[in-house]
Amino acid sequence: MFSRFRKDQPQTPPSPKSLPEVEAAKSNAQEVAVAATVPAEESAPARRPAPQKKSAAPAPTDKERRRRQRILEVKSELHTRLLDNLNLAVIDSASEAELRAEISSIASEALTEMNVVLTSEERMQLNQDLYFEVRGLGPLEPLLKDDAVNDILVNGPQRIFVERAGKLELTEVTFKDERHLLRIIDKIVSAVGRRVDESNPYVDARLADGSRFNAMIPPVAVDGSLVSIRKFKKEKLGIDDLVRFGAFSEEMALYLEAAVATRLNVVVSGGTGSGKTTTLNALSSFIDNSERILTIEDTAELQLQQVHVGRMESRPPNVEGKGAVTQRDCLRNALRMRPDRIIVGETRGEEVIDMLQAMNTGHDGSMTTIHANSARDGISRLENMVAMAGIEMPLRAVRSQIASAVNLIVQASRLQDGSRRMVSITEITGMEGDIITMQEVFRFERTGLEPDGRIIGHFTGCGIRSHFSDRFKRWGYDLPHTIYDVVRGG
């Protein structure tokens, strides 16, 4: 069957060590906290009969764990045989149906030789897992296909967490061991021309679907390799979607539309996972199609909806330590490419100098994100990044540069109930002495907590007319003054 997928050399006889391996797995099963996602069935004839009562006794749980661990061992053995028998250079061109049929054929032959009996459900799940091992990302593949999962977090081979609806939960998915996990990591990074090893124990990469991938391996990761995957959102969320989800109010949306359309320079600030990139994507929907936009990112995540977009991505050094292309290199080059707006996915280092220069020299309407807990902290962070870049400038000059470059700071936050909200919109109004002056025009006010942990609150104006109201009018955005009114909530 489909012999063109198999290697020419004859298959070696099955190793007789499979049964001892199974027995070894049984003795170690007590240490396995979570097992593979296949149903447990009774099959070993030498095992004592299951108890008749269905009380919560430890024996059935132990039996289930041993059964799952046995299937894990069988799957590992079958995967090794697949690698020995499949022609990996040919299977990339094979259709999914053909490859699944060939994997099923090889697995069936191997199970017969190993004298292993599986139920039809277990066999179906086993073939699915083997397909993911060959063509996908092994145990992580079902999680990547689950639209309800936002983040996948791997803490060693036996503990895999996911985030659903803003909450972390432990899954039943596991890797066989650390070698299995390292093989999947290497498969991901080698596909995008990057590497991870003891000399370079951490890596950033992008999966084929656009998801952001980060890994850190031993010896830096003490208890096993650490992997985090921020899944790529296939749907492009617009301002209307975020308003409907409660991320911010309609009044804030009107204000942000005017701010982006009139080419104010915007910084989106927030912590990790607070929704900065999603907010930046939504804000970009207000940019006119006639403008040329250049985006610069470490890992390409932005999904701009305009016609004229040029995307750039930084690159790490190669094995010899050469060939690195930093965000600052991309930004400097972007200034020579006639951009109307420059969008930097995240400003975190010396590229802040070039970003501020671009905002100050004719590239109005540029946007970026930074990590900070508030608008005032965001200003301090910009100052610190300028200092870390090694630029010898008086503090007053740095602050003056920031005050003239940045017009608006949008603060995003992930609250304790897992919801993501735009908690503040703050305008930079200028300088008073050595201090950058700011005014908050919108905020989210918390008023209580539901019994189930959900946060109660509402969005409100701060009662202060926008510093840029005259600019809005000149551009044709005459916002009603009532949008800035204070809203009293219960």
Secondary structure by P-SEA (a helix, b strand, c coil): ccccccccccccccccaaaaaaaaaaaacccccccccbbbbbcccccccccccccccaaaaaaaaaaaaaaaaaaaaaaaaaaacccccccccccaaaaaaaaaaaaaaaaaaacccccaaaaaaaaaaaaaaaccccccccccccccccbbbbccccbbbbbcccbbbbcccccccaaaaaaaaaaaaaaacccccccccccccccccbbbbbbbccccccccbbbbbbccccccccaaaaaaaccccaaaaaaaaaaaaaccbbbbbbcccccaaaaaaaaaccccccbbbbbbcccccccccccbbbbbbbbcccccccccccaaaaaaaaaaccccbbbbccccccaaaaaaaaaaccccccccccccccaaaaaaaaaaaaaaacccccaaaaaaaaaacccbbbbbbbccccccccccccccccccccbbbbbbcbbbbbccccccbbbbbbbbbccccccaaaaaaaaccccccccccccccc
